[in-house]
Amino acid sequence: MKRNLSEMTSRQYDLLVIGGGIFGACCAWEAALHGLSVALVEKGDFAQATSSNHFKMIHGGIRYLQHGDLPRVRESSRERTALLRIAPHLAHPLPLLIPTYGHGRKGKELLWAGFRLYDLLTCDRNRGIPDPSRRIPGGDFLSRRAVLDLFPELERSNLTGGAVFHDGQIYNPPRLALAFLLSAVRRGTNIANYFEAEHFITEGDRVIGIEGRDLLNGTRATIRSRMVLNAAGPWAPNLLTKSLKIRLTPELTFSRDVALVVRRQMRSPVALACPTRTRDADALLDRGGRHLLFVPWRNHTLVGVWHGVHPGAPDSFAVSKSEVAGFINEANTAYPGLNLSTDDVSIINAGLILFGHKDQDPNDHSFGKRSILIDHRQTHRIQGLITLVGVRATTARGLAEKAVSMVLARLGKKRSPHSSESVRLAGGEIDNFEDYVKQAQSERPDSLGPKVIRTLIHNYGTEYKRVLAYLNPEEDPVIRGTTTLKAEVVHAVQEEMAVRLSDVIFRRTDLATAGDPGDQAVMACAAITARELGWDEREMQEQLGEVASFLSQRGRSRDFGASSRLPTDLARVS
């Protein structure tokens, strides 16, 4: 992946995608797979916003049974299957337990009926998945004793046992988006981060491209395309309004979704779903409120999700300390077993997603159901422009398939026989994940431990050897106190279009995916990145300040201060 704006501005494309989050990345891959010439621009870094800051779940649609939305159950199950099939290094099944109480709406009987219907509706959920460890089992039920063995702190009064179903979990969300982008690039797509689309270019009633600005050097550029796909997420409506005076009706509402990464580790590999006071207004049959999830993830626990309408600009939302304290109190009420405090919060994940509506009752929410896909030729008599605003990362591939089908129809082109539902992403050519890891560990360099190799394969899949090619045999290969290789930092700059320190720390490597990596790790990464990009002391201080700002926004106040001097011998930094 090489950033080349001069090439991007020198030709006309079949499709220009605006937005480098998971939906834009999937659209670029889908279009490239079907033979279109594609360009993609992103005003920040790839997957910088919600796409790297969500709950890391791949939803199989079981909750939509409560809504009577059977088509969405099928859609979600299909997309979960696709991700487990095409990216087995980044997606895996996750068991979740729902405790059952009594014999009414919170009892086993109702869930038994729901599970049987869900298993029937998703009977093809493992089709085409060769790895048994990536297949989704059917629903099951546990006895009261088995549930208490897993979660002894649960409320015992009237507890009858529990129901277990499986969804999916993403190991590293930004790397999933990068896998889609890398796959697209290898089929000829040109992409650029830090390029802001400011205005659409029009000829008569047709959009023929964009005018924008390179945020790295301030230069302006024009990119032309036969079709433009506006996949800028929460920023998509503003771009339409500012450039074309289009106001979507009804106006889109976005929720600020918040999840906490906490240091307390679940004693069980099974996630726990506990009811809250917030009612799902769309549920035809409510078991007693939406669930708060406690989910094992690596050596941490994910807790969430909290929703709230965000009425302001997309760049303006924040999560206050008092809100976090309130979230912790609610989590402890729902499940006292972790006995959380605000000091346990390692990092805050927050982003904006489409919402339904919020009634005056703060505990009565209607949540976003469907993504928005608009052909502006039909709705606004503007040709050459499509807008896609997605809800959940789970369905990004499927929505991209629909959007690109629109593009192909407008261009008079046919779909290729390939399907993104089955063509594996870059790094995903693995039939059995554990066998592949064991083989790689047996071939590993003496300087790398088995845990480092497993982590590498989770993040890069079959591409991990491209990272190992950047190992320096004359230095300790691992950034001290982490499982991240120094070679990953070099690889991020040389092959993954990382141009800022925050790109490397938050989205190319594991350094800050679960919290503040600490001064030593940040400085080691900064030194390597500075060497690769030719930064001086002043530039490195600016980059460190940006990292500190990002950490502060995510709940970790930092100031690298005087400790952040650029080392004299960059090659020796550990």
N, C-alpha and C positions, 0 to 999 in steps of 0.2 A: 504494500500500500504506500504509494508515493503521492505527495501533494503537488499537483501540477496545474495551477490555475491558468497559465498561458495556453496550455493545450485545451483546457476546458472552454476557454473563451474564443477559440479559433475555429470552431465548427458548430454545426447544428445537430442536435440530438433528437432521437425519437421521443424520449421522455426525460424531463428534468424533475427530480424529486426534491422538495424543500423539507428538510427535517431529517436529522440523523439519529433519531431515537429508534426504538424497536419496530415501530410501524413503518417508518421511512426506510429502515434497513431491509425489512422484509419486502417492501415494494421494489426496491432496487434489485434485490436478488430474484424476485419473481419475474420482473421485466427482462433482466439479463438472461434468465433461463429460457425465455421464449424468444430470444434472438433480437431484442431491441437494443439500440444504442442508448445508453443511460448515463446521466450525470446526477450527482447528489451533492447538495450543500447543506451545511449545518452551522448555525450562528455561534454555537459554543463548541464543546468537544462532543464526539459521538457518545450517545447514551448518557449525557451529562445530567439530565433532569430526572423525571420520573422513571425512566427506563433503567436506571441503576439504583433507584431509591425506593423500590416497592417491597412487598412482603415475600418475594421470591417463591411464590406459590404458582403451580400450574393447575388451574382449577378444572376439574373434570365435569362440573355442571350439576353435582348432586343437589346443591341448594336450590336450583331452579325447579326441582320437583315441587317445592313449597309454593312456587308461583304458578304452577300448572303450565310452565313454559317448556314443553317437551322438545320443540325444535332446538332451543338453546342448550338443553341437556345434550342432545346429539352433537351439536356443533362443538361444545366444549370438550366432550369426550374425544371427538375426532382430532381436535387440535392438540390435546394432551398426548394422544397416541403419536401424532406426527412429530412432536418434539422429542419424545422418548426414542423414536425411530431414527431421526436425522441428526440428533445431537446427544448420543448416549453418554458422552463425557460430561455434559453440562446439565443433564436432566435425569432424575431418578425418582422412583416411587417413594411416597411418604405415608406411613400409617397414621391415622388420626382416630382418637377415642372420644366418643360422646357418652358420658355417664348417663345411666337411665335410673329414673326414680319412679316408684309406684307403678301403676298400671293404666294411667291416663295418657294425656298428650306427651308427657315426659317419659313414658314407659317404653319397654322393649317392643311391645306389640305393634305400636304405630311405626317404629323404626324398621321392624321386620318387614312390614308391608312395603315401606319406602325402599328398602334395600333390594327386595326382590324385584320391584318394578325397575329400579335403576340398573340392576345387573342385566335385566332383560333388554332395556333400551340401549345398553352399552355392550352388548354381547360380542361385538367385534373389536373391543378396545385394545386387544393385544395382536391384532392382525399385522403381520409384517415386522414384528419386533423379534429379532433372532435371539437376543440376550434374555434368558429367564429372569435375571435380576432387574430388568427394566420393564417387566410385565406387571400389570395392575391386577391384584387378586380381587375376588368377589368380596362382598360384605360379610362380616362375621360378628359373633356375639361372645362376650366374655361373662363369666360368673362374677358375683360380687367379690369373692375372694381374689380372683385374678386381677380385677380392677384395683383393689386395694393394695395388692402386691406391687402394682405399677405406680400408683398414686395414693400412698397411705394417708395423705393429708386431706383427701376429699371429704366433703360432708357425708356422714355415714347414715344419717337419718333417712330411712325409706329408700336407701340405695339398693337397687336390684341387680346391678351389673353394668354392662356397657356394650356399646356397638362400635365396631371398628370398620372403617372404610379407608381406601387409599386415594390420595391425590398425587400430584407430582411436586417436586421441589427443584428450583434452579440453583445450581452450585454457585454461579457467579453471573448475575444478570448483565453487567456491561460486556462481559466476554461473550455472552450469547449474541448480543447485538453485533459485536465485532465479527463473530463467525459468519453471520449473514452478510455483513459488508465485505469481508475478505472473499467469500464465495462469489459475490457479485463482481468484485474487482478482477478476479481471475477469469471472468467471462467478459472482460472489456469495459466494465463500468469505471467512470472517473468520479472520484469523490474528493471533497474538501471540507475540513472542519474550519471553524473560525471565519466563515464567510457568511455575512448576513444578507439575506434577500430583503431588499428595501421596497422595491416597486415591481409590479408586473409590467412588461412591455406589451403593448397592444397594437394591432392593426385592424381598424374597424371594430368588429365585435369579437375579435379573436385574440387570445393571449398567445404570444409567440416567444416568451422568455421572461427573464428577470434582469433588473439592474440591482447591483449589490455592492458591498464593500468588504474588502479583505481586512479583517479586524487585526491581523498581525502587522500590517504595514500601512493601513489607511488608504490604499489605492482602491479605485472604483473599477468595476468590470461589468460586462454584459454577457449573459449566457443565453443562447437561443435554443429553442426546442419546439417540436411540433405539438407536443402535449406537455402540460405542467401538472404535477400532482402535489398539492399543498398538504403535507403531512406534518405540519409544525406543531401538532398537539395543542396545548392551551394558547399558543401564539397564533394559530391558524386564523381565528376570527378577526384578530386585530390586523393581520396582513390584508385580509379581504377588505376590511373597512377603510384602512388607510390608503390602499392603492386603487381599489375599484369602487369604493363607496357602497360596498355590499354589506348589509346587515342581515345576519342569519335570523330567521324567525321560525320557531321561538328562539330567543337568545339562549346560547349554550350556558349552562351552569356547571361550574367545576367544584369538586370537593378537594380539600386538602386532606389527604390520607396520611396518617402517621403510624409508624411502627417503631418499636424500640428494640435495639439489640442490647441484651443484658449479659453480664459476665456469668451470672449463675447458670450452671449447666443442669439440664434435666437429667434425672437419674435413669430415665427410660428413653429408648430411641423412638418412642411413640409420642406423637403430638397430642395435646389435650384441648378439647373445645368446651368452654364454660359459658353458660348463658349470661347475658347482661340485661340491663334495664331498657336498652334501646330496642324498640320494636321495629320489625321489618314491615312497613306498611303495605308492601306488595305481596306478602305471603298469604296464600289462601288458607293455609293451616299453620298457625304459629305455635311452636313448641315452648314459647315463653321468652322470646327476645332473641336478638342476634347474638352470635357466639363471639367471645374473645378467645383467640387462639394462643396457645403456648407451644412453640414449635422448636424442636432441637435443630440447630444448624451449626455445623462444624463443632467448635468447642463452646458455643454460646447458645442462648435461647432467644428466639424472636417472639415478641409479644405485640399483638395488635389484632385488628386494625381499628383506629379511631378516625371517624369521618366528620367533616364539618365544612359547610359551604364557604368557599373563598370568593368574596365579591370583588376583590381588587385586581390589579394587574398581575399577570403570571409571575413576574419577577419579585413581587412584593411580599409574598407570604413568609411567615416565620413561625417557629414553635417556641413559646415562652417557657421559662423555668416553672412558672406556676401551673401551666398546662401539663408539663411533664409530671409534676408532683401529683396532679389530679389523676393522670393516667396510671401512675404507680398505685395510688390508693384504690382505683377501680380494679386494677389487676390483682391486688392483694385480697380484695373482697371476693373476686371471682374464684381465685385459687390461692389460698394462704400458703401453700406448700413451698413456694420459692422465697417468701418473706422479703420482698424486694424493697430497696430504698433507691432514692434518686442517684446515690453514689454507685449503684450497680449498673447504671445505664452506660454502655460502652459507646454507643453512637445512635443518633436519631436518623431514621429514614423517613423522608417526607416528600410527597410529590402531588401533583394535581391530576385528577382524572375526571371524566365526565360524570355528572351527578344527575339524579332525577329531580326531586324537589324536597324541600324541608318544610314541614308544616310548623305551625306556631308551637306545638308541643315539642320540646327539645328531645324527647325520647321517641319521636314518631317520624322516621325517615323513609323516604322513597329513594332508592338507590338507582344509579344509572344502569340501564338495561342493555341498550343497543349502541353500538358505535354509529357514527355519522358518516355516511358516504354520499357525496353530492356530485352529480354531474351538472355543472353550472350552465350547460347548454339548455338543459331542460328547465332549470329553476330560475335562471337569471338571463337567459339568452346570450350567454358568453361562451364562445367555443374555445376549445383547447385547454380547459381548466377543470380539474376534479379536486375536491377537498375530502380528506379522510381524517377524522378525529376518532381514535380508538378508545376503548374502555379498559380492557385487560390485556396484558402482554400475552396471555395464553392464546388469544384469538388473532394475534397480529398476522401470522402467516395466512390464515384463512381470509382475513379482510384484504390483505395484499393481493391474494388470488382474485377476489372480486373486483378490486380496483383496477388491476392490470387487465382483466377481461374487458372492462370498459375502455381502457386505452387501446387495446388491440382492435376492438370494434370500431373505434373512431378513426384508427389509422388504416383500417381495412386489411389487417393482418390476422393470420391464423395462429392459434396456440400450437406450440411444439408438442411432441408426444411425451416430453418430460413433465413430471409433476413435482413441485416443491414439497409435496406431502411425503415423498419417498426418496428423493435425491438427497443424499447426505451432505451436510454442511462441511466446510473445510475443518478438518480435525475429527470429524465424526465417523470415519470409516473404521468402526470398531464393532465386531460381532459379539464379543464377550468381554465386558469391561474388566472384570477381575483377572481373567486370563491374560489380557493385554498388559495390565499393570504388573503382574507377576513376571511376565517375560521381560518387560522393560527394566524392572528391578534387578533381574538376573544379569542384565547387560550394562548396568549403570557404571559410570566412572567411580573409582574408589573414593573420590572426594565427596560424593553425594550419598546421603542416606536414603533408605527406602521411603520415608515419609515425604521427603522432597520430591522424589520421583512421582509418587502418587498425586501430590498436589499439582505438579507440572502437567500430568496427564488430565487431571480434572479440568484445568484451565485451557490447555492447548490441544488435548487429544493427540491424534497422530502427528500434529505439527510440532510436538515438543522437541524433536531433534533439531529443528531450526533454531530453537532457543539455545540448546546445548552447543551449537556451532560457535556461539559467542563467548563460551567459557574461556577465561584466562588461566592457563595452567600455573601461572606464577603467583597467584593470589588465592586466598580463601574464597571459594565460590559463592557462599551464602552471606547475605546481609545479616549481620549479627543480631540474634534475638528473634529472627523470623524464619520462615521457610522459603523466602523469596530469594532467587538467585540474582546476583549482579548482572548476569547475562540477560535476564529478563528485562532489565532497565535498558540495556543497549539494544536489545531486540525491539523494544517498544518504540525507541527513537528511529532505528534504522528501517524497521519493517511495518510498523503499525501507526505511523503518522502522529506519534506523541510529540508535541511541540512545546508543551508547558509542563512544569513539574507536577502540577495537579493532575494532568492527564495520566502520568505514570503512576502516581501514588494511589489515586482513587479509582482508575478505570482500566489500566493495563495490567497491573499486578495486584496481588492480595494485600499489599502493605496496609491499606486503610479500609478494607472492606468491612472489618468488624470493630474498628475503633482506631484510636490514636496509636500509631506504631511506635511513638517515642522519639526523642531527639536524635538518638544515635542512628536509628534506621532512616529517619527523614534526611539527616545530613549525609549519610552514605549514598542514598538515592540522589540527592541534590548534586553531590560531587560528580557522580557518574554522568548524570544528565547534562550538567554544565560542561563536562569534558566533551561529550558527544555533540553538543549544540554550540560550543564556543562561547559560553557566557563568561562575562567578567563578574567581579565582586558585586557591582551595583545591580546587575541583572539577576544574580542569584538571590540577593536580598529581596528584590521585588517578587520573585517566584516563591520564596519562602513565606513572604507576607500573604500571598494569595492562598497558599496551603493553610496557613494559620486561620485565614478568614473562612475558608471552607469548613475547617474543623470546628470553628466557633459556631457557624450556622447549623452544624449537626450535633451541637451540644457539648463540644470539647473545647473550652477556651484555651488558646495557645498563644505564646509569644516566644519565638525562637531566640530573639534578642542577640546578645553578644556571643552566644555559643554557635552562632550560624556563620562564622567566618569560613570563607572558602579555603579548603586545605591546599597547601602548597603542592603536595604530591598526590594528585587525584588518583593515580593508579593504585595507591596503597590504602585508600580509604576502605575501611571495613564497616 
